[in-house]
């Protein structure tokens, strides 16, 4: 069975569960493996076995708070046992993997001998049911030899406490598979006899008494469960309040479980989980439907949509995910915004089953990638890459990155706020055209703004770092043949004396603009191997415009090349490449950014980022971030340890170093997939989007603050009329919602920190350039 689809619920039984197993019950704790640590998801759960719909199918059942939780027993399950000591307690642990690659663990307190005997019954019954599922026969028709193959781990152990075999002595954790015998003739008769004696010698009477005690405790627990309901709901709250009077008590709804399995079994359903649907009303989240089935349905042409069913399998809500959604693994929910004609609505689903939010995250990631790239994810990536993408999508990393980044902690800030005062550039401008690009002259303290066919120049008013003034407009931009064009990107060069420009229309050339002469003096192109549009360029080193460096990197959708204006001897040159990397396939490159040492990163339309240290060689690493959204922009920290990637509705921040060896840099060393840390996804919370009435999110390329003598402290981007600044240090501590928002009078089209300042943000719109100032409240 597909665990991702069917984690909750079972169907009507075929009555193949042995009678002596039906009444078996035991208490234990259930854990799920996360980020190399185990998280407790059910404490003191009542554990039993139950039947599935088909013949010879069974479930391992956990019951807590009147809410059942099922795992289908499958032949692929690999049960491993471990005995550990916790002070005076003896703990018996069983680890098993599910089809969804989730690892679960059940723990029992076996300090008392009678408790151990009850737990050994669990071990025996699980093995017998695994035998029945594997061989698809009643237990009476399975040979003793085959039963022993499934139960062999009991042999050679003194009630499971000590190991007598060499393989068991080497490790406390071992697999049933390690003890399976390949053929019947290799099984010694004395082992068979000893197995039978040990199984028969268990004191089942004491075990039955213990089960009776458990049942009595469970009845007492049920009586107190209602008093814990408010506490459970309090844990689910975030910034929104939940109307206590709208909470409905959980019920063991067999009809809902049947509906879940019916829906999940549909071929077009990607994922299905049970939960409760809420809708925002003012400052409250109001319960709309209790006991719903949240599902994702696959459509034609790789499209998908959300369907919400009730227990009668009627669709009560449906929606195409057009904007960002927010998933919280800790609180096990998903939120999303829906746009209506004159309003927006915030919805939220709390899932009933532990881990459901992770399953939904993996499913949505896959759907999103396939919709954006029109290809099945399984065909686009290797198996190990798929596992990496699933890990990036589903894991909730509780660790922070401070240990590996202590050098960023020289100035920790308690919080930041925007100065209410906005400083608008003084003076009259000559253009009301859309802004295309801004670039800072770092030596001359000038800001160049591309608007239509003009480039406007601003400067900071002397002795007033917070204020700007308009200086002049450069002559209309035109090529060597006299054609007038609108520059879509400006890149400063040669100590602020030159600019590189891209033409918004004729984008197969790079134009070389001499600021002192006020005109274009050269045009550069590439040879026939690079005959499609130039997508982006960057200086060969970060802040290379402070030096007299002339070379720069450039990309089109397929290839990479280094360009050197010094090769050109005339006014125009068709080829000035000085080293290149040509690919047979189209990589759909979109943007490029360099480090201070000359390495560079390239983003692609499929959401991947490649890291290079040589323009003529293959990438050292390719990070498949997995969401499948095009990368709009890249920025790299001064030390090259962090890359900031911008997508339409979110940012991705990820380290370039090997998490097993921080000294290994991803630009110069290949990093194994398992050693790549989980990226950090930054986005506006659904609550903020709802309060700000933001119908659409469209982030502009995000930037770090850029100070030559200080580590990065902030990240800035804009969407609509809002400027958003994240506290980078708190983000490293996994406080991803630590940001401040500033609203302007009109949409901001580009923003970045003033060079060598981390408290001044230059924000440019169609009609003006303004300075937004940050107030840092230190600890």
C-alpha positions in Angstrom: 0.0 0.0 0.0 1.1 3.5 -0.7 1.7 5.0 2.8 1.7 8.5 1.6 -1.9 8.1 0.4 -3.2 5.8 3.1 -1.6 6.6 6.3 -5.0 7.0 8.0 -7.8 4.5 7.8 -8.5 0.9 6.7 -11.3 -0.9 5.0 -13.7 -3.7 5.8 -12.0 -6.9 6.9 -11.8 -10.4 5.3 -11.4 -12.0 8.7 -8.0 -13.6 8.2 -6.5 -12.3 11.5 -5.7 -15.3 13.8 -8.2 -15.4 16.7 -5.4 -15.4 19.4 -4.0 -12.1 18.0 -7.3 -10.2 17.8 -7.5 -9.5 21.5 -3.8 -8.7 21.9 -3.1 -5.1 23.2 0.0 -3.4 24.6 1.1 0.1 25.5 4.1 1.8 23.9 5.6 5.0 22.5 5.7 5.8 18.8 8.6 7.8 17.3 9.4 9.2 13.8 12.9 9.7 12.5 13.7 13.4 11.6 17.0 15.0 10.9 19.0 12.2 12.4 17.0 12.4 15.6 13.7 10.7 16.6 10.7 12.7 17.5 8.0 11.4 19.8 4.6 11.5 18.0 2.5 9.3 20.2 3.1 8.6 23.9 1.4 5.7 25.8 -0.4 4.6 22.7 -2.5 1.5 22.8 -1.0 -0.9 20.2 -2.8 -3.8 18.6 -3.2 -5.6 15.2 -6.3 -5.4 12.9 -7.4 -6.6 9.5 -7.4 -5.0 6.1 -10.0 -5.3 3.4 -8.3 -7.8 1.3 -7.4 -11.3 2.3 -4.2 -11.7 4.2 -3.7 -8.0 4.8 -3.2 -6.5 8.2 -2.5 -3.2 10.0 -0.4 -2.3 13.0 -2.7 0.0 14.9 -2.0 2.8 17.4 -4.8 4.4 19.4 -4.5 7.7 21.3 -7.1 10.3 22.2 -9.8 8.2 20.5 -7.9 8.7 17.2 -6.7 5.5 15.5 -3.5 5.5 13.4 -2.7 2.6 11.1 0.4 1.2 9.4 -0.2 -1.5 6.8 2.0 -4.5 7.4 4.0 -5.1 4.2 6.6 -7.7 3.1 9.0 -4.8 2.6 8.9 -3.9 6.3 12.3 -4.5 7.9 11.8 -4.9 11.6 14.9 -4.3 13.7 15.1 -4.8 17.5 17.3 -3.1 20.1 17.5 -3.3 23.9 18.8 -0.3 25.7 19.1 0.9 29.3 17.8 4.2 30.6 18.9 4.4 34.2 17.1 1.6 36.0 14.7 1.1 33.1 15.1 -1.5 30.3 13.7 -0.3 27.0 12.9 -2.6 24.1 12.9 -0.8 20.7 11.6 -1.9 17.4 12.5 0.0 14.2 10.8 -0.4 10.9 10.8 1.4 7.6 7.7 2.2 5.6 7.2 2.4 1.8 7.3 6.2 2.0 10.9 6.0 3.3 9.8 7.1 6.7 11.4 5.4 9.6 9.3 4.7 12.7 10.3 3.3 16.1 8.1 1.7 18.8 9.5 1.6 22.4 8.3 -0.5 25.3 9.3 -0.5 29.0 10.4 -4.1 29.8 12.0 -3.5 33.1 9.6 -6.0 34.7 9.8 -9.6 33.4 6.1 -9.8 32.8 6.2 -6.7 30.7 8.9 -8.3 28.6 6.8 -11.3 28.0 3.9 -9.3 26.7 6.3 -7.4 24.4 7.8 -10.6 23.1 4.2 -11.6 22.2 4.2 -8.4 20.0 7.4 -9.5 18.4 6.0 -13.0 17.7 2.6 -11.8 16.4 4.2 -9.2 14.2 6.5 -11.9 12.7 3.6 -14.3 12.1 1.5 -11.6 10.4 4.5 -10.6 8.3 4.7 -14.3 7.3 1.1 -14.4 6.3 1.3 -11.2 4.3 4.6 -12.4 2.6 3.4 -15.9 1.7 -0.4 -15.1 1.3 -1.4 -18.2 3.3 -2.9 -18.9 6.7 -0.4 -19.4 9.4 -1.4 -23.1 9.6 -0.3 -23.6 6.0 3.1 -22.1 6.3 5.9 -24.5 7.1 7.7 -24.2 10.4 10.9 -23.5 8.5 9.4 -20.5 6.9 7.9 -19.2 10.1 11.4 -19.6 11.6 12.8 -17.5 8.8 10.5 -14.6 9.9 11.0 -15.2 13.7 14.6 -16.2 13.6 15.7 -13.1 15.6 14.2 -14.7 18.8 16.5 -17.7 18.6 19.9 -17.4 20.3 18.7 -14.7 22.8 17.9 -14.9 26.4 14.4 -13.4 26.3 15.8 -10.8 23.9 18.3 -9.3 26.4 21.6 -10.8 25.1 22.8 -12.1 21.8 24.5 -15.4 21.3 25.4 -15.1 17.7 28.5 -13.3 16.4 26.5 -10.9 14.2 24.3 -9.9 17.1 27.2 -9.2 19.3 28.6 -6.8 16.8 25.6 -4.5 16.9 22.6 -3.8 19.2 20.5 -3.2 16.1 20.0 -5.9 13.6 17.5 -6.9 10.9 15.3 -9.9 10.6 16.8 -10.3 7.1 20.2 -10.9 8.8 18.8 -14.1 10.3 16.8 -15.5 7.4 18.0 -18.9 6.2 18.2 -19.3 2.4 16.9 -22.9 2.4 15.2 -25.3 4.7 18.0 -27.9 4.9 20.3 -25.4 6.6 18.1 -25.0 9.6 19.4 -27.2 12.5 16.8 -29.4 14.2 18.0 -28.2 17.6 17.4 -24.6 16.7 13.9 -25.5 15.6 13.3 -27.3 18.9 14.7 -24.4 20.9 12.6 -21.9 19.1 9.4 -23.9 19.8 10.3 -24.3 23.5 11.0 -20.6 23.9 7.8 -19.5 22.2 5.8 -22.1 24.1 7.5 -21.2 27.4 6.2 -17.6 27.5 4.0 -17.1 30.5 0.8 -16.0 28.7 -1.3 -15.8 31.9 0.9 -13.1 33.3 0.8 -11.4 29.9 -3.0 -11.5 29.9 -3.1 -9.9 33.4 -0.9 -7.1 32.1 -3.2 -6.5 29.1 -6.1 -6.3 31.6 -4.1 -3.6 33.5 -3.5 -1.7 30.3 -7.2 -1.8 29.3 -8.1 -0.5 32.8 -5.6 2.3 32.4 -6.9 3.1 28.9 -10.5 3.5 30.2 -9.2 5.9 32.8 -7.3 7.8 30.1 -10.3 8.1 27.9 -12.2 9.7 30.8 -9.6 12.4 31.1 -9.1 13.0 27.4 -11.8 15.6 27.1 -9.9 17.8 29.7 -6.9 17.7 27.5 -8.7 18.8 24.4 -8.1 22.5 25.0 -4.4 21.9 25.6 -4.1 20.0 22.3 -5.8 22.9 20.5 -3.6 25.5 22.2 -0.6 23.6 20.7 -2.0 24.0 17.3 -2.4 27.8 17.5 0.0 30.1 15.8 -0.6 33.8 15.3 -4.3 33.2 14.7 -6.7 32.3 17.5 -9.0 29.3 17.1 -12.5 29.7 18.2 -12.9 27.3 21.1 -16.7 27.3 20.7 -16.3 25.9 17.2 -14.1 22.9 18.1 -15.8 19.6 17.7 -14.5 16.6 19.6 -12.6 14.0 17.6 -14.6 10.9 16.9 -13.6 7.5 15.6 -15.4 7.9 12.2 -15.4 4.6 10.3 -17.3 6.2 7.4 -14.6 8.9 7.0 -11.8 6.2 7.0 -13.6 4.3 4.3 -14.1 7.4 2.3 -10.4 8.2 2.6 -9.3 4.8 1.3 -11.8 5.1 -1.6 -10.5 8.5 -2.6 -6.8 7.6 -2.1 -7.2 4.6 -4.3 -8.2 6.7 -7.3 -5.4 6.8 -9.9 -5.6 10.6 -10.3 -5.2 11.3 -6.6 -1.7 12.2 -5.7 -2.1 12.4 -1.9 -5.1 12.3 0.6 -5.2 13.0 4.3 -7.9 13.6 6.9 -8.1 16.9 8.7 -10.2 20.0 9.6 -10.8 23.0 7.4 -10.6 26.5 8.8 -11.3 29.9 7.2 -10.0 33.3 8.4 -12.6 35.7 9.8 -11.0 38.9 11.2 -8.4 37.7 13.7 -10.0 34.3 14.2 -9.7 31.1 12.2 -13.2 29.6 12.2 -13.8 25.9 11.8 -15.7 25.3 8.6 -15.7 21.5 8.3 -14.6 18.9 10.7 -13.5 15.5 9.3 -12.6 16.5 5.7 -10.3 14.7 3.3 -7.7 17.0 1.8 -6.4 15.7 -1.6 -4.4 16.7 -4.6 -5.8 15.6 -8.0 -3.7 15.3 -11.1 -5.1 16.9 -14.3 -4.1 16.9 -17.9 -0.9 18.6 -19.1 0.8 18.1 -15.7 -1.7 20.4 -14.0 -3.2 19.7 -10.6 -5.7 21.1 -8.1 -6.8 20.9 -4.6 -10.0 18.9 -3.8 -11.6 18.7 -0.3 -14.2 16.0 0.3 -16.6 15.3 3.1 -17.2 11.8 4.5 -19.9 11.3 1.8 -17.1 11.8 -0.8 -18.7 15.0 -2.1 -16.4 17.7 -3.1 -17.0 20.7 -0.8 -14.1 22.8 -1.9 -11.6 23.0 -4.9 -8.9 25.3 -5.9 -5.9 25.7 -8.3 -2.8 26.7 -6.4 -2.0 29.9 -8.2 0.1 31.5 -5.4 2.3 30.4 -2.6 1.2 28.0 0.1 2.6 27.7 3.6 3.2 24.3 5.2 4.2 24.0 8.9 5.5 20.5 9.8 5.8 21.3 13.5 2.1 22.1 13.8 1.0 19.8 10.9 -1.0 22.2 8.8 -1.1 23.8 5.3 -2.4 27.4 4.6 -3.1 29.1 1.3 -4.6 32.2 -0.1 -7.5 32.3 -2.6 -8.2 35.4 -4.7 -11.8 36.5 -5.2 -13.1 39.3 -7.3 -12.8 42.0 -4.6 -11.2 40.1 -1.7 -8.8 37.4 -0.6 -9.6 34.5 1.6 -7.2 32.6 3.9 -7.8 28.9 4.4 -6.1 26.4 6.7 -6.2 22.6 7.1 -5.0 21.0 10.3 -4.2 17.3 9.6 -5.1 14.6 12.0 -2.3 12.1 11.2 1.2 12.8 12.4 3.5 13.4 9.4 0.6 14.3 7.0 2.0 17.8 6.3 5.3 16.2 5.1 3.4 13.9 2.7 1.5 16.9 1.3 4.7 18.9 1.0 6.3 16.1 -1.0 3.3 15.7 -3.2 2.9 19.4 -3.9 6.6 19.7 -4.7 6.4 16.9 -7.3 3.2 18.4 -8.8 4.7 21.9 -8.9 7.9 20.7 -10.6 6.0 18.7 -13.2 3.6 21.6 -13.9 6.4 24.1 -14.4 8.7 21.8 -16.5 6.1 19.6 -18.3 8.0 16.4 -17.5 7.6 13.7 -14.9 10.0 14.2 -12.0 11.0 10.6 -12.0 12.3 11.0 -15.6 14.0 14.3 -14.9 16.2 13.1 -12.0 18.2 10.1 -10.8 16.9 8.1 -7.9 19.4 9.7 -5.4 18.4 13.2 -6.6 14.8 12.3 -6.1 15.6 11.3 -2.5 17.4 14.6 -2.0 14.5 16.6 -3.3 12.0 14.7 -1.1 14.3 15.3 1.9 14.5 19.0 1.1 10.7 19.2 0.7 9.6 17.1 3.7 12.1 17.5 6.4 11.7 20.1 9.1 15.2 20.8 10.3 15.2 21.8 14.0 18.9 22.5 13.9 20.3 25.9 13.2 23.4 26.9 11.3 25.0 29.0 14.1 27.7 26.4 14.9 29.1 26.5 11.4 28.6 30.3 11.1 29.8 31.8 14.4 31.8 34.4 12.5 28.4 36.0 11.6 27.6 36.5 15.2 29.8 39.6 15.8 26.7 41.8 16.1 23.5 40.1 17.1 20.4 42.3 16.9 17.3 42.0 19.0 15.0 43.2 16.3 14.7 45.6 13.5 12.1 48.2 12.4 11.7 50.6 9.5 12.1 54.3 10.1 8.6 55.8 9.4 10.3 58.6 7.6 11.0 57.9 3.9 13.6 60.1 2.1 12.5 60.7 -1.5 15.2 61.9 -3.9 15.0 65.6 -4.5 14.9 67.3 -7.9 13.0 66.8 -11.2 13.4 63.8 -13.3 12.8 63.6 -17.1 11.2 60.2 -17.5 8.1 58.5 -16.3 8.9 55.2 -18.1 9.1 51.9 -16.2 12.2 51.3 -14.2 14.4 48.5 -15.6 17.5 48.4 -13.5 19.5 50.2 -10.8 23.2 50.1 -10.3 25.4 51.7 -7.6 28.8 53.4 -8.4 30.6 52.3 -5.3 33.6 54.6 -5.6 31.7 57.8 -6.8 28.6 57.3 -4.6 26.3 57.5 -7.5 23.2 55.5 -8.3 22.3 54.9 -12.0 18.6 54.2 -12.7 17.5 52.9 -16.1 14.1 54.2 -17.1 13.0 53.8 -20.7 15.6 55.2 -23.0 17.2 57.2 -20.3 19.7 56.6 -17.4 19.1 58.9 -14.5 21.8 59.6 -11.9 21.3 60.2 -8.2 23.7 60.9 -5.3 23.6 61.0 -1.5 23.4 64.5 -0.2 26.7 65.4 1.5 26.7 64.8 5.3 23.2 63.4 5.0 23.5 59.7 4.4 19.8 59.2 4.6 18.9 61.6 1.8 19.2 61.5 -2.0 19.1 64.1 -4.8 18.6 63.8 -8.5 21.7 65.0 -10.4 21.1 64.5 -14.2 20.0 62.3 -17.0 22.6 60.8 -19.3 22.2 61.3 -23.1 19.6 58.9 -24.7 21.0 55.4 -25.0 21.6 54.4 -28.6 23.8 51.8 -30.3 26.6 52.4 -32.8 24.1 52.2 -35.6 22.0 54.9 -34.0 19.2 52.6 -32.8 17.7 53.9 -29.5 16.9 51.2 -26.9 15.9 50.7 -23.3 18.6 49.1 -21.2 17.2 46.2 -19.1 20.2 45.7 -17.0 23.2 47.9 -15.9 26.5 46.5 -14.6 29.2 48.9 -13.4 32.8 48.4 -14.7 36.3 49.6 -14.4 36.1 51.6 -11.2 32.8 53.3 -12.1 34.0 54.7 -15.4 32.1 52.2 -17.7 28.8 50.4 -17.8 27.7 47.2 -19.4 24.2 47.3 -20.8 21.7 44.7 -22.1 19.2 45.8 -24.7 15.6 44.9 -23.9 14.9 44.2 -27.6 18.2 43.2 -29.3 19.6 40.9 -26.6 22.3 39.1 -28.5 24.8 41.9 -27.8 26.4 43.5 -24.7 26.8 47.3 -25.0 29.9 49.1 -23.6 28.9 52.5 -22.3 31.6 55.1 -21.4 30.2 57.3 -18.7 32.7 60.1 -19.2 31.9 60.3 -22.9 28.2 59.8 -22.4 27.8 57.2 -25.2 28.2 53.6 -26.2 31.7 53.0 -27.5 31.6 49.2 -28.3 29.2 46.4 -28.9 30.1 42.8 -28.1 28.5 39.6 -29.3 29.4 35.9 -29.3 30.1 33.6 -32.1 27.6 31.3 -33.9 27.8 28.8 -31.0 26.1 31.4 -28.8 23.4 32.5 -31.2 20.5 32.9 -28.7 19.7 35.7 -26.4 22.1 36.8 -23.6 20.2 36.2 -20.4 22.4 37.8 -17.8 26.0 38.8 -16.9 28.1 39.6 -13.9 31.6 40.8 -13.0 34.2 38.1 -12.8 34.5 38.7 -9.1 32.0 40.1 -6.6 32.5 43.8 -6.3 34.9 43.6 -9.2 33.8 47.0 -10.4 35.9 48.5 -7.6 39.0 47.3 -9.5 40.1 47.9 -13.1 39.0 44.4 -14.1 37.5 44.3 -17.6 36.5 40.6 -17.9 33.0 39.4 -17.1 30.8 36.3 -17.2 27.8 36.0 -19.5 25.2 33.3 -20.1 22.5 32.5 -22.6 20.0 29.8 -21.9 22.4 27.1 -23.0 26.0 28.1 -22.5 28.5 30.1 -20.4 31.2 32.3 -21.6 33.8 34.8 -20.2 34.0 38.0 -22.2 37.0 40.3 -22.4 36.7 43.7 -24.1 40.4 43.9 -24.5 40.3 41.3 -27.3 38.2 43.8 -29.4 40.4 46.1 -31.5 37.6 47.9 -33.3 34.4 49.7 -32.5 32.3 46.5 -32.8 33.4 42.9 -32.3 31.3 39.8 -33.1 33.2 37.6 -30.7 35.1 38.6 -27.5 34.8 35.4 -25.6 37.8 34.3 -23.6 36.9 30.8 -22.5 33.5 29.2 -22.7 31.4 26.1 -21.7 29.1 24.8 -24.4 26.4 22.2 -23.6 24.6 19.9 -26.0 21.3 20.3 -24.2 19.5 23.4 -23.3 19.9 24.1 -19.6 17.5 27.0 -19.6 20.0 29.2 -17.7 18.4 32.4 -16.2 20.8 34.2 -14.0 24.5 34.3 -12.8 26.4 35.6 -9.8 30.1 35.5 -8.8 32.1 35.2 -5.6 35.0 37.4 -4.6 37.4 34.6 -5.7 36.0 34.3 -9.2 33.8 31.2 -8.7 30.2 31.6 -9.9 26.7 30.1 -9.6 24.1 29.9 -12.3 20.3 29.5 -11.8 18.0 27.7 -14.2 14.3 27.8 -15.1 13.8 24.3 -13.6 14.8 25.6 -10.1 18.3 24.2 -10.0 21.5 26.0 -9.2 25.0 25.0 -10.5 28.3 25.9 -8.9 31.5 26.4 -10.9 35.1 27.4 -10.4 36.1 27.4 -14.1 34.2 28.7 -17.1 35.5 25.9 -19.3 34.6 23.0 -17.0 31.5 21.2 -15.7 29.8 22.3 -12.6 31.2 21.0 -9.4 27.8 20.6 -7.9 24.2 21.0 -9.0 21.7 21.7 -6.3 18.2 20.6 -7.4 16.2 22.6 -4.9 13.2 20.7 -6.0 10.3 23.1 -6.3 10.7 23.5 -10.0 10.1 27.3 -10.1 12.4 29.4 -12.3 15.3 31.1 -10.5 14.9 34.9 -11.1 18.1 36.1 -9.4 21.1 35.0 -7.4 23.3 36.6 -4.8 26.3 35.1 -2.9 27.7 36.1 0.5 31.2 37.6 0.7 32.7 34.4 1.9 30.9 32.2 -0.6 29.2 30.1 2.1 25.7 31.1 1.3 23.6 31.5 -1.9 20.4 33.4 -2.0 18.1 32.4 -4.9 14.9 34.3 -5.8 11.8 32.6 -7.2 8.4 34.2 -7.9 6.8 33.6 -4.5 9.6 32.7 -2.2 13.4 32.8 -1.6 15.7 29.9 -1.1 18.8 30.3 1.1 21.3 27.4 1.1 24.9 26.8 2.3 27.5 25.8 -0.3 29.6 23.9 2.2 29.7 20.2 3.1 27.8 19.7 6.4 30.1 16.8 7.3 33.2 19.0 6.6 32.6 22.8 6.6 36.0 23.4 5.1 34.8 21.8 1.8 33.3 24.4 -0.5 30.8 23.4 -3.1 32.4 25.6 -5.7 35.7 23.6 -5.6 34.7 20.2 -4.2 31.9 17.8 -5.1 29.5 17.4 -2.2 27.7 14.1 -1.7 24.0 14.4 -1.8 23.6 13.1 1.7 26.0 15.8 3.0 24.0 18.7 1.6 22.1 20.6 4.3 18.4 21.3 4.0 17.8 24.7 2.3 15.9 27.4 4.1 12.7 28.6 2.4 11.8 32.3 3.0 8.3 33.6 2.2 5.7 35.9 3.5 3.4 34.2 6.0 -0.1 33.6 4.9 -1.4 35.8 7.7 0.7 38.8 6.5 -0.4 38.2 2.9 -4.0 38.2 4.1 -3.7 41.3 6.3 -1.9 43.2 3.6 -4.4 42.2 1.0 -1.7 40.9 -1.3 -3.4 39.1 -4.1 -0.1 38.3 -5.8 3.4 37.7 -4.7 6.2 38.6 -7.1 9.6 38.9 -5.4 12.2 41.0 -7.1 15.8 39.6 -7.1 16.8 39.5 -3.4 20.1 40.8 -2.2 22.3 40.6 0.9 23.6 43.8 2.4 27.0 44.4 0.8 29.7 45.7 3.2 33.4 45.1 2.5 34.4 44.9 6.1 31.4 43.2 7.7 29.6 39.9 7.4 26.1 40.0 5.9 23.3 40.8 8.3 20.2 41.3 6.2 18.3 40.2 3.1 16.1 42.6 1.1 13.5 42.0 -1.6 10.2 43.6 -2.7 6.8 42.6 -3.9 4.2 45.2 -5.0 4.5 48.3 -2.9 6.2 46.4 -0.1 9.9 46.2 0.9 10.7 43.2 3.0 13.9 42.9 5.0 14.9 39.6 6.7 17.2 39.3 9.7 19.8 37.0 8.2 21.3 36.0 11.6 17.9 35.0 12.9 17.2 33.1 9.7 20.4 31.1 10.4 18.7 30.2 13.7 15.7 28.9 11.7 13.6 31.9 12.6 12.3 32.3 9.1 9.4 34.6 10.0 11.8 37.3 11.4 11.2 40.0 8.8 10.0 43.6 8.7 7.7 45.1 6.0 7.7 48.7 4.7 4.9 49.9 2.5 5.5 52.6 -0.2 3.0 54.8 -2.1 3.6 52.9 -5.3 5.0 49.6 -6.5 8.7 49.1 -5.8 10.5 47.6 -8.9 13.9 47.1 -7.4 15.6 47.5 -4.0 19.1 46.9 -2.6 21.2 48.0 0.4 23.3 51.0 -0.1 26.9 49.9 -0.6 28.9 49.5 2.6 25.7 50.3 4.6 23.4 47.8 6.2 20.8 50.3 7.5 20.0 52.1 4.3 17.9 50.6 1.5 17.6 52.1 -2.0 14.1 51.5 -3.4 13.2 52.5 -6.9 9.8 52.8 -8.5 8.4 54.3 -11.7 8.2 57.8 -10.4 10.9 58.1 -7.8 13.9 56.7 -5.9 13.7 56.7 -2.1 15.9 55.8 0.8 14.3 53.5 3.4 16.2 53.4 6.7 16.4 50.5 9.2 16.5 51.0 12.9 18.5 48.2 14.6 17.7 47.5 18.3 20.7 45.7 19.7 20.6 43.3 22.6 
